[in-house]
Amino acid sequence: MLSPKYKPWHLLPFAIKYARLRLTRRPVLVNFEVTMRCNAACGGCDYWKTPAAERAHELASFVDAARAFDPMMITFTGGEPTLRRDLEVIVAEVAQAVPYCYITLLTHGGMLGIERAQALWDAGLDQINISLDYLDERHDVQRGIPGLAAKILRLVPEMRERGMNVRFNSVIRDDNLDDILPIVHHAHRAGAGVNLSVYTDFKNGNKDHLIRADQYARVEALVGELLAFKRRHRGVITNSDWYLRQLPRYLRSEMREPCRSGETTIHINPRGLVRRCPDFPADKHWSEYNGYAPIACNACYYACRGEAQAPLTLSRFQDLLA
């Protein structure tokens, strides 16, 4: 797996769990949105508008939902999850309750120091994902947190020295097409990894960073560069080869396949309500989940959509074994 906590033989119980979940049409990945509050001010979302009073309605524990779904992967996300002072307790409870489950955290990193990272890792995380869209001050501007990029780039080597598994979550935008491969190379040198997605205005209607039609050729070239890098260095880029190859199709509005998000992945918000996608409204308590049918939605091409459609090819197994 993609964590030093696992050995090659662990692939077998994980594979058995994956097969069971797919056969029973249960989610493989459950995202626990432990808070919708955020202290960043990103232009691409509006979580930072969540009032502080929402803290009073956040679940104290997600362990019952974790046991009920018993997924193969769990991601703690938000909002900004590190705003939860009890996050270590939440992670530890879930990690102890669900065997053979790969547990990750998604954070902007602004409140993540080395000791907090260590405490969360010791609580049971297998991977820490940190958002990074630029290697310089442009990232600070986009997140509204001065000094953020420099802090992340200092912190990641420290985390790696302590044996933590770290990956950058990078969003491909109109103004960072020439920055994506440098981020990948930086991750490789640091012993980290990268997970890529494409900017969308679905969250708050902000079209400022949508990739333009005159940039499609550059995106195709970037996909070729990323695939070439993957052939040389498996395990650095998390995305499947298939997902990367579909990016130009999505941007040109050629994708006609229904979205299967909500079938293999779900989100549970801080109040315990489930939704098919991070950009859809919540509609029922998690205990009432009975599946979501595929829908005709082309509003995004997040990995939760694209990888749900990706076939199990040899290259996918090469990614895991790397």
Secondary structure per residue as TSV (DSSP state, phi and psi in degrees):
chain	resnum	aa	ss	phi	psi
A	1	M	-	360.0	-175.7
A	2	L	-	-93.4	35.1
A	3	S	S	-146.5	142.0
A	4	P	T	-67.3	-9.5
A	5	K	T	-75.3	-12.7
A	6	Y	-	-114.5	150.9
A	7	K	-	-109.9	164.4
A	8	P	G	-53.5	-35.1
A	9	W	G	-67.5	-18.6
A	10	H	G	-67.3	-16.7
A	11	L	H	-59.7	-32.5
A	12	L	H	-65.4	-54.1
A	13	P	H	-64.2	-31.6
A	14	F	H	-66.6	-41.0
A	15	A	H	-64.2	-39.4
A	16	I	H	-64.5	-43.0
A	17	K	H	-64.3	-42.7
A	18	Y	H	-58.9	-46.1
A	19	A	H	-62.1	-42.1
A	20	R	H	-62.5	-44.9
A	21	L	H	-64.1	-40.5
A	22	R	H	-69.6	-39.9
A	23	L	H	-66.2	-34.9
A	24	T	T	-93.2	3.7
A	25	R	T	56.9	43.7
A	26	R	-	-106.5	153.9
A	27	P	-	-62.7	135.4
A	28	V	S	-80.5	-37.1
A	29	L	E	-120.9	127.7
A	30	V	E	-116.2	125.1
A	31	N	E	-99.7	117.5
A	32	F	E	-94.6	109.2
A	33	E	E	-84.9	91.7
A	34	V	-	-73.8	-17.8
A	35	T	-	-158.4	151.4
A	36	M	-	-101.6	-1.9
A	37	R	-	-74.6	151.1
A	38	C	-	-155.2	141.0
A	39	N	S	-101.7	9.7
A	40	A	-	-93.8	178.3
A	41	A	-	-140.6	59.2
A	42	C	-	-70.2	141.5
A	43	G	T	-72.9	-19.6
A	44	G	T	-90.5	-3.6
A	45	C	-	-145.5	177.5
A	46	D	-	-132.0	23.6
A	47	Y	G	-59.4	-31.4
A	48	W	G	-65.1	-12.1
A	49	K	G	-84.8	-7.1
A	50	T	S	-62.8	124.9
A	51	P	-	-66.7	147.9
A	52	A	G	-60.3	-25.5
A	53	A	G	-63.7	-19.4
A	54	E	G	-64.2	-18.8
A	55	R	G	-55.5	-34.1
A	56	A	G	-66.7	-18.3
A	57	H	G	-104.0	5.3
A	58	E	S	-80.0	133.9
A	59	L	-	-58.0	140.6
A	60	A	S	-79.2	-23.2
A	61	S	-	-148.4	145.6
A	62	F	-	-115.2	13.2
A	63	V	H	-69.0	-35.1
A	64	D	H	-64.0	-43.6
A	65	A	H	-65.2	-39.1
A	66	A	H	-61.8	-45.1
A	67	R	H	-64.4	-42.2
A	68	A	H	-64.9	-40.6
A	69	F	H	-86.1	-30.5
A	70	D	-	42.5	55.7
A	71	P	-	-78.8	175.1
A	72	M	S	-84.8	-26.1
A	73	M	E	-137.8	143.7
A	74	I	E	-131.9	134.7
A	75	T	E	-120.2	128.9
A	76	F	E	-91.5	120.7
A	77	T	E	-141.3	-168.2
A	78	G	S	-154.6	-140.0
A	79	G	S	39.4	-161.0
A	80	E	-	-109.3	103.6
A	81	P	G	-62.4	-27.3
A	82	T	G	-72.2	-5.3
A	83	L	G	-68.1	-20.7
A	84	R	-	-77.1	112.8
A	85	R	T	-68.2	-20.4
A	86	D	T	-98.1	18.6
A	87	L	H	-60.7	-38.3
A	88	E	H	-59.7	-40.6
A	89	V	H	-65.9	-43.3
A	90	I	H	-60.6	-46.1
A	91	V	H	-63.1	-46.0
A	92	A	H	-62.1	-42.3
A	93	E	H	-60.9	-45.6
A	94	V	H	-67.5	-43.7
A	95	A	H	-60.6	-37.0
A	96	Q	H	-76.8	-23.4
A	97	A	H	-87.1	-24.4
A	98	V	S	-121.8	106.5
A	99	P	S	-74.7	152.6
A	100	Y	S	50.3	57.0
A	101	C	-	-132.9	128.2
A	102	Y	E	-89.4	117.1
A	103	I	E	-112.1	127.0
A	104	T	E	-127.2	163.9
A	105	L	E	-128.3	137.9
A	106	L	E	-115.2	120.4
A	107	T	E	-141.1	156.1
A	108	H	-	-80.7	-12.1
A	109	G	S	85.0	-5.1
A	110	G	T	-65.2	-26.9
A	111	M	T	-110.8	14.0
A	112	L	-	-103.0	103.6
A	113	G	-	-95.1	175.1
A	114	I	H	-64.9	-36.6
A	115	E	H	-72.7	-37.8
A	116	R	H	-66.0	-41.3
A	117	A	H	-60.4	-42.9
A	118	Q	H	-63.2	-42.8
A	119	A	H	-62.7	-40.6
A	120	L	H	-69.3	-38.7
A	121	W	H	-62.4	-46.1
A	122	D	H	-65.4	-27.1
A	123	A	H	-69.2	-22.9
A	124	G	T	140.1	7.2
A	125	L	-	-69.6	146.1
A	126	D	S	-105.2	-16.0
A	127	Q	E	-159.7	139.6
A	128	I	E	-118.2	117.8
A	129	N	E	-100.5	127.9
A	130	I	E	-119.3	127.4
A	131	S	E	-66.7	133.2
A	132	L	-	-155.3	111.9
A	133	D	S	-106.9	-15.2
A	134	Y	-	-146.8	156.9
A	135	L	S	-94.8	6.0
A	136	D	S	-135.1	-163.3
A	137	E	H	-64.1	-15.6
A	138	R	H	-59.1	-32.2
A	139	H	H	-65.7	-38.9
A	140	D	H	-60.6	-43.7
A	141	V	H	-63.9	-44.9
A	142	Q	H	-64.8	-32.5
A	143	R	H	-94.5	-12.8
A	144	G	T	71.2	26.1
A	145	I	-	-128.3	104.2
A	146	P	T	-58.9	137.9
A	147	G	T	75.8	8.7
A	148	L	H	-65.9	-46.6
A	149	A	H	-60.6	-46.5
A	150	A	H	-61.8	-39.0
A	151	K	H	-63.0	-45.3
A	152	I	H	-61.1	-44.9
A	153	L	H	-68.5	-25.4
A	154	R	H	-78.2	-38.9
A	155	L	H	-71.7	-41.3
A	156	V	H	-58.0	-45.7
A	157	P	H	-59.8	-36.1
A	158	E	H	-63.8	-42.2
A	159	M	H	-64.3	-41.4
A	160	R	H	-66.0	-36.7
A	161	E	H	-61.9	-28.4
A	162	R	T	-90.8	6.5
A	163	G	T	86.3	11.7
A	164	M	-	-81.2	144.7
A	165	N	-	-90.5	117.2
A	166	V	E	-123.6	138.1
A	167	R	E	-136.5	143.8
A	168	F	E	-87.2	136.0
A	169	N	E	-99.4	111.3
A	170	S	E	-118.7	132.1
A	171	V	E	-100.8	124.1
A	172	I	E	-76.5	120.8
A	173	R	-	-124.3	175.5
A	174	D	T	-66.4	-26.8
A	175	D	T	-109.6	11.4
A	176	N	-	-128.9	20.7
A	177	L	T	-59.4	-33.7
A	178	D	T	-88.0	1.1
A	179	D	T	-102.1	-16.1
A	180	I	H	-64.6	-49.5
A	181	L	H	-64.6	-40.3
A	182	P	H	-58.6	-36.2
A	183	I	H	-63.7	-43.2
A	184	V	H	-60.9	-45.4
A	185	H	H	-63.9	-39.3
A	186	H	H	-63.8	-43.3
A	187	A	H	-59.9	-43.3
A	188	H	H	-60.6	-45.7
A	189	R	H	-64.6	-33.5
A	190	A	H	-83.9	-4.1
A	191	G	T	76.6	22.0
A	192	A	-	-107.9	-164.7
A	193	G	E	-143.3	-177.9
A	194	V	E	-141.6	137.9
A	195	N	E	-120.9	127.3
A	196	L	E	-108.7	146.9
A	197	S	E	-145.1	176.6
A	198	V	E	-112.6	139.9
A	199	Y	-	-61.3	140.7
A	200	T	-	-136.6	152.1
A	201	D	S	-95.6	11.9
A	202	F	T	-65.7	-30.4
A	203	K	T	-69.1	-45.5
A	204	N	T	-142.5	10.3
A	205	G	-	80.7	5.4
A	206	N	-	-78.8	109.1
A	207	K	-	-92.7	6.6
A	208	D	T	-58.0	-32.2
A	209	H	T	-114.1	17.0
A	210	L	-	-65.5	140.3
A	211	I	-	-72.4	130.9
A	212	R	-	-86.7	160.7
A	213	A	G	-60.1	-34.7
A	214	D	G	-72.7	-4.1
A	215	Q	G	-103.8	-0.4
A	216	Y	H	-60.2	-39.6
A	217	A	H	-63.8	-37.9
A	218	R	H	-65.8	-37.8
A	219	V	H	-63.5	-43.4
A	220	E	H	-59.5	-40.9
A	221	A	H	-64.8	-41.4
A	222	L	H	-62.2	-42.9
A	223	V	H	-58.3	-43.3
A	224	G	H	-61.2	-39.7
A	225	E	H	-66.9	-40.0
A	226	L	H	-67.1	-41.8
A	227	L	H	-65.7	-38.2
A	228	A	H	-64.5	-40.6
A	229	F	H	-62.4	-42.9
A	230	K	H	-61.5	-37.3
A	231	R	H	-63.7	-32.3
A	232	R	H	-86.1	-30.2
A	233	H	S	-139.1	74.5
A	234	R	T	-64.3	143.0
A	235	G	T	101.8	-13.8
A	236	V	S	-84.4	-49.1
A	237	I	B	-90.5	121.0
A	238	T	-	-71.3	-36.2
A	239	N	S	-59.0	144.5
A	240	S	-	-70.3	156.5
A	241	D	H	-57.2	-40.7
A	242	W	H	-60.5	-46.3
A	243	Y	H	-58.8	-47.0
A	244	L	H	-60.8	-40.7
A	245	R	H	-66.5	-22.2
A	246	Q	H	-83.7	-13.4
A	247	L	H	-56.2	-47.1
A	248	P	H	-61.7	-36.9
A	249	R	H	-62.3	-44.0
A	250	Y	H	-62.0	-46.4
A	251	L	H	-64.6	-32.7
A	252	R	T	-85.6	7.3
A	253	S	T	60.1	35.1
A	254	E	-	-96.2	-3.7
A	255	M	-	-82.3	122.9
A	256	R	-	-115.3	-7.1
A	257	E	S	-66.0	140.8
A	258	P	-	-68.0	153.9
A	259	C	B	-81.6	129.9
A	260	R	-	-104.7	10.1
A	261	S	T	-61.0	136.6
A	262	G	T	103.2	-15.7
A	263	E	T	-97.6	-51.1
A	264	T	S	-101.6	-17.5
A	265	T	E	-133.8	142.5
A	266	I	E	-138.8	163.3
A	267	H	E	-120.7	136.8
A	268	I	E	-118.6	120.4
A	269	N	-	-82.0	176.1
A	270	P	T	-61.2	-19.8
A	271	R	T	-92.4	0.5
A	272	G	S	89.5	13.2
A	273	L	E	-94.4	144.5
A	274	V	E	-101.2	149.2
A	275	R	E	-147.0	156.3
A	276	R	S	-73.2	-24.5
A	277	C	S	-154.1	151.2
A	278	P	T	-64.5	-15.6
A	279	D	T	-106.1	4.9
A	280	F	S	-102.8	153.3
A	281	P	-	-69.7	151.2
A	282	A	-	-72.9	147.3
A	283	D	-	-135.4	-5.4
A	284	K	E	-165.5	164.4
A	285	H	E	-71.0	149.4
A	286	W	G	-58.3	-30.0
A	287	S	G	-68.7	-15.0
A	288	E	G	-97.9	4.1
A	289	Y	-	-59.6	129.2
A	290	N	-	-136.0	26.2
A	291	G	-	95.8	158.1
A	292	Y	-	-124.3	135.0
A	293	A	-	-77.7	149.9
A	294	P	-	-58.1	146.7
A	295	I	B	-130.2	159.0
A	296	A	-	-86.0	89.2
A	297	C	-	-135.2	126.5
A	298	N	-	-121.7	26.5
A	299	A	S	-76.2	-19.4
A	300	C	-	-147.6	169.3
A	301	Y	-	-138.2	54.9
A	302	Y	-	-64.5	162.6
A	303	A	H	-62.3	-31.7
A	304	C	H	-64.3	-25.7
A	305	R	H	-84.6	-54.2
A	306	G	H	-63.5	-43.1
A	307	E	H	-72.6	-24.1
A	308	A	H	-66.1	-26.7
A	309	Q	H	-91.6	-14.9
A	310	A	-	-68.8	132.9
A	311	P	-	-74.0	157.1
A	312	L	-	-82.1	94.5
A	313	T	-	-103.7	170.2
A	314	L	H	-58.2	-39.1
A	315	S	H	-63.6	-30.2
A	316	R	H	-67.0	-40.9
A	317	F	H	-68.3	-33.2
A	318	Q	H	-64.3	-37.2
A	319	D	H	-60.9	-46.6
A	320	L	H	-65.5	-44.3
A	321	L	H	-69.5	-23.4
A	322	A	-	-70.2	360.0
